[in-house]
Amino acid sequence: MLLAIDAGNTNIVFAVFDGDTIKGQWRCSTTTERTADELGVWLHHLFTLSDVPVDAITGAIIATVVPAAEFSLKTLCRTYFNVEPMVVGDPAVDLDMQIIMDRPSEVGADRLVNAIAAHELFGGPLVVLDFGTATTFDVVDGNGDYLGGVIAPGVNLSIKALHMAAAQLPMVAIEAPRNVIGKSTVEAMQSGVYWGYVSMIEGLLARIRAQQNLDHIKVVATGGLAPLFTKAVNEIEHLHGDLTMLGLLMIYRRNNHKTA
């Protein structure tokens, strides 16, 4: 079995693959102060609850955009699962993808993993739209090469910023309001965030298509809020909640002849 770990700015997601099947998936908040021992005890307990044998783990792979978390995650794999983890971004890990950027090393590991998985599943050219701490657009050409993308503030981050910067604006739930014109402060905020992001997504996708001289480009959405926005953005053709974890499985297999 393979232990796949995706450490984002908000959450760390752990998944166990038995072949192509996810046997268990768990998440915790990203806290760099959390030690490998704390994670190990927590994960061992969750393994037991999910009937996943700890000694069945034969490999591990990590993608992280939080450098300070990498040491604890690698120690976790070595100490509690007795495996040496593969780390996306390590020169020894072959992504089988050209990163056509001015500074390839700056691209977040999760964005590359998503791009690999989306192209493998759906072909290209395509855009991966990820609703995470940031809302990101990652552009992949027909050959599967990474061309670059767009980074915008995430939906939850925008709501939090509004609440913190304006004394009379409350924290609101993210919903799809029926009307653009809100009849209360909460409705107005929900409209601004939801329909504002819908308009931003549609506008950026149109500009990406124009820059690439394409009449059509596939759009794959992932991330927690992807289902909510997929309802309103007709350009989103595919919704995949486990895109990152599946990408980690693909990368592991490309670099390891053992079956995960």
Helices and strands as residue ranges (DSSP letters): E 2-7, E 11-18, E 21-29, H 36-49, G 54-56, E 59-64, H 67-80, E 86-87, G 104-106, H 109-122, E 126-131, E 134-140, E 146-153, H 155-165, H 185-211, E 218-223, H 226-230, E 238-239, H 243-255
